[in-house]
Amino acid sequence: MEPLQILYRCEHLVAINKPNGLLVHRSPIASDADVFAVQLLRDQLGRKVYPVHRLDRKTSGVLLFALDEAINSEMQRKFMDGEINKTYHAIVRGYTPDTGTIDYPLKRDDGVTQDAVTYFETLMRSEVPFAIGKHATSRYSLVKLNPDTGRMHQLRKHMAHILHPIIGDRPHGCNKQNRFFKEHLDMMQMMLHAVELDFMHPLTTERVTIQAPFPVEFSRMRQVLLLE
């Protein structure tokens, strides 16, 4: 496997561009996986690393690690207290409004309901000649997503809730769309990318902005769907 792409590194923090399909760490719900970002980065750097937040297995992009326990605790606090700005890009079905706020509580696996808020902005829209269902064409949007909270599968569930599911998302997405993209466009990935993290460094108090280049497949789909 190729080395992980390092996006940022200082004495206390390191960020990678997590590939689609890579788990952050071992999980009982993904027993098929034997490669994890934590172990890969530890072996690559030759030292222990601490993931300060999570990205879904299917989500690519900026993933931040601490290099010691004290910084890990402080960065986790920053995430919990909303002091870290997270920006994602997604390709979704349909024409989304120009801007909007999705304020829709989400239920955890254990039944506990949590507040969840996502802000979105439409960057581009397109209509392409894909006959999926009863129409001769299909519409798509490229959206910028800023989650105000960090619930499991929040962006995926929120976009599905407003009837603009993320392309390639299973199980929250649209089966018809996903089947078409798989069979006709040979696309197996989910179109959700963590494009940027922005925060105040816990020790230097300098502003840190970390950006992750798009995966090849995300860029290819933007081309195919005329979202460039």
C-alpha positions as CSV (number, residue, x, y, z in Angstrom):
1,M,0.0,0.0,0.0
2,E,1.2,3.5,-0.8
3,P,2.3,5.7,2.1
4,L,-0.4,8.0,3.5
5,Q,-0.4,11.5,2.1
6,I,0.8,13.9,4.9
7,L,-1.0,17.3,4.7
8,Y,0.3,18.9,7.8
9,R,2.9,18.1,10.5
10,C,4.3,19.9,13.5
11,E,5.7,18.7,16.8
12,H,2.3,17.9,18.2
13,L,-0.1,17.2,15.3
14,V,-0.1,15.5,12.0
15,A,-2.9,15.4,9.4
16,I,-3.3,12.9,6.5
17,N,-5.5,12.8,3.4
18,K,-7.5,9.6,4.3
19,P,-8.3,7.5,1.2
20,N,-11.9,6.4,0.6
21,G,-12.4,2.9,2.1
22,L,-9.8,3.1,4.9
23,L,-11.0,2.7,8.5
24,V,-9.6,5.0,11.1
25,H,-9.2,2.2,13.6
26,R,-10.3,-1.3,14.3
27,S,-14.1,-1.7,14.6
28,P,-16.4,-4.6,15.4
29,I,-18.8,-3.4,12.7
30,A,-16.2,-3.8,10.0
31,S,-14.6,-7.2,10.7
32,D,-13.5,-7.6,7.1
33,A,-10.8,-4.9,7.4
34,D,-7.3,-5.6,8.5
35,V,-5.7,-2.3,7.5
36,F,-6.3,0.9,9.6
37,A,-5.2,4.5,9.4
38,V,-3.9,4.5,13.0
39,Q,-1.5,1.6,12.4
40,L,-0.5,2.8,8.9
41,L,0.5,6.2,10.2
42,R,2.2,4.8,13.3
43,D,4.3,2.6,11.1
44,Q,5.0,5.4,8.6
45,L,6.1,7.8,11.3
46,G,7.7,5.3,13.7
47,R,5.8,6.6,16.7
48,K,2.4,6.4,18.4
49,V,-0.4,8.5,17.0
50,Y,-3.8,9.4,18.5
51,P,-6.8,10.1,16.2
52,V,-8.5,13.2,17.6
53,H,-11.7,12.7,15.5
54,R,-13.3,10.2,13.1
55,L,-14.2,10.0,9.4
56,D,-16.5,7.3,8.1
57,R,-14.8,4.5,6.2
58,K,-16.4,5.7,3.0
59,T,-15.4,9.4,3.5
60,S,-12.1,10.7,2.2
61,G,-10.2,13.8,3.3
62,V,-8.5,15.6,6.2
63,L,-8.0,13.3,9.2
64,L,-6.1,14.8,12.2
65,F,-3.9,13.0,14.7
66,A,-2.2,14.1,17.9
67,L,1.3,13.0,18.7
68,D,0.9,12.9,22.5
69,E,-1.9,12.3,25.0
70,A,-2.1,15.8,26.3
71,I,-2.6,17.4,22.8
72,N,-5.0,14.6,22.0
73,S,-7.2,15.5,25.0
74,E,-7.1,19.2,24.1
75,M,-7.9,18.7,20.4
76,Q,-10.8,16.3,21.3
77,R,-12.1,19.0,23.6
78,K,-11.9,21.5,20.7
79,F,-13.9,19.2,18.5
80,M,-16.5,18.7,21.2
81,D,-16.8,22.4,21.9
82,G,-17.2,23.4,18.2
83,E,-13.8,25.2,18.1
84,I,-12.8,23.4,14.9
85,N,-14.3,24.4,11.6
86,K,-15.0,21.4,9.3
87,T,-15.7,21.7,5.6
88,Y,-16.8,18.9,3.3
89,H,-17.8,18.8,-0.3
90,A,-20.4,16.3,-1.6
91,I,-22.1,15.5,-4.9
92,V,-25.8,15.0,-4.3
93,R,-28.9,14.1,-6.2
94,G,-31.1,17.0,-7.4
95,Y,-30.9,20.8,-7.2
96,T,-30.2,21.9,-3.7
97,P,-31.2,25.4,-2.5
98,D,-28.5,28.1,-2.6
99,T,-28.0,27.9,1.2
100,G,-29.7,26.2,4.1
101,T,-29.6,24.9,7.6
102,I,-30.5,21.3,8.4
103,D,-31.5,21.1,12.1
104,Y,-32.6,17.5,12.5
105,P,-31.9,15.4,15.6
106,L,-30.3,12.0,15.0
107,K,-30.8,8.8,16.9
108,R,-27.7,6.7,17.9
109,D,-27.6,2.9,17.7
110,D,-28.4,2.8,21.4
111,G,-31.6,4.8,20.9
112,V,-30.3,8.1,22.4
113,T,-31.4,11.1,20.3
114,Q,-28.9,13.9,19.8
115,D,-29.1,17.4,18.4
116,A,-27.5,17.7,14.9
117,V,-27.1,20.8,12.8
118,T,-25.5,21.1,9.3
119,Y,-25.1,24.2,7.2
120,F,-24.9,23.9,3.4
121,E,-24.2,26.0,0.4
122,T,-24.6,25.0,-3.2
123,L,-21.5,25.5,-5.3
124,M,-22.7,24.2,-8.7
125,R,-25.6,22.5,-10.3
126,S,-25.9,20.4,-13.5
127,E,-28.3,18.5,-15.6
128,V,-27.0,15.5,-17.6
129,P,-28.6,13.0,-20.0
130,F,-28.9,10.1,-17.6
131,A,-32.3,8.4,-17.7
132,I,-32.7,7.1,-14.2
133,G,-36.4,6.5,-13.5
134,K,-39.1,8.3,-15.4
135,H,-37.1,11.4,-16.6
136,A,-34.7,11.6,-19.6
137,T,-32.2,13.7,-17.6
138,S,-30.9,13.8,-14.1
139,R,-29.9,16.7,-11.9
140,Y,-27.0,17.0,-9.5
141,S,-25.5,19.5,-7.1
142,L,-22.0,20.1,-5.7
143,V,-22.5,21.3,-2.2
144,K,-20.3,22.6,0.6
145,L,-21.2,21.2,4.0
146,N,-20.3,22.5,7.4
147,P,-21.5,20.3,10.3
148,D,-22.0,22.2,13.5
149,T,-22.1,18.9,15.4
150,G,-20.3,15.7,14.9
151,R,-22.8,12.9,15.0
152,M,-22.3,9.5,13.3
153,H,-23.1,9.6,9.6
154,Q,-24.5,13.1,10.2
155,L,-23.9,14.5,6.7
156,R,-25.2,11.4,5.0
157,K,-28.3,11.3,7.1
158,H,-29.0,15.0,6.9
159,M,-28.7,15.1,3.1
160,A,-31.0,12.1,2.8
161,H,-33.4,13.8,5.1
162,I,-33.8,16.8,2.8
163,L,-34.1,14.4,-0.2
164,H,-30.8,15.2,-1.7
165,P,-28.8,12.0,-0.9
166,I,-25.1,11.8,-1.4
167,I,-24.2,9.8,-4.5
168,G,-22.7,6.4,-3.7
169,D,-24.0,6.5,-0.1
170,R,-25.3,3.2,1.2
171,P,-27.6,2.7,3.1
172,H,-28.8,6.3,3.4
173,G,-28.7,7.1,-0.3
174,C,-30.8,6.4,-3.4
175,N,-30.5,2.7,-4.6
176,K,-31.5,3.6,-8.1
177,Q,-28.8,6.3,-8.4
178,N,-26.2,4.1,-6.8
179,R,-26.9,1.2,-9.1
180,F,-26.7,3.4,-12.2
181,F,-23.4,4.9,-11.1
182,K,-22.0,1.5,-10.4
183,E,-23.2,-0.3,-13.6
184,H,-22.9,2.5,-16.1
185,L,-20.1,4.7,-14.7
186,D,-18.0,2.1,-12.8
187,M,-18.2,4.2,-9.7
188,M,-17.8,2.4,-6.4
189,Q,-17.0,5.2,-4.0
190,M,-19.2,7.7,-2.0
191,M,-19.0,11.3,-3.1
192,L,-18.2,12.9,0.2
193,H,-14.8,14.5,0.9
194,A,-13.5,16.3,4.0
195,V,-11.9,19.1,2.2
196,E,-10.7,21.4,5.1
197,L,-10.1,21.7,8.9
198,D,-9.5,25.1,10.4
199,F,-8.6,25.7,14.0
200,M,-6.4,27.6,16.5
201,H,-3.2,25.6,17.3
202,P,-3.5,24.5,21.0
203,L,0.0,25.6,21.9
204,T,1.1,28.3,19.5
205,T,-2.5,29.8,19.2
206,E,-1.7,30.3,15.5
207,R,-4.5,29.7,12.9
208,V,-4.0,26.4,11.2
209,T,-5.9,25.6,7.9
210,I,-5.4,22.1,6.5
211,Q,-6.8,21.3,3.0
212,A,-7.0,17.9,1.3
213,P,-6.9,17.5,-2.5
214,F,-9.8,15.6,-4.0
215,P,-9.5,11.9,-4.7
216,V,-9.2,10.9,-8.4
217,E,-12.7,9.4,-8.4
218,F,-14.3,12.5,-7.0
219,S,-12.7,14.7,-9.6
220,R,-13.7,12.2,-12.3
221,M,-17.4,12.4,-11.2
222,R,-17.2,16.1,-11.2
223,Q,-16.1,15.9,-14.9
224,V,-18.8,13.3,-15.8
225,L,-21.5,15.3,-14.1
226,L,-20.4,18.7,-15.5
227,L,-19.8,20.0,-12.0
228,E,-16.4,21.7,-12.7
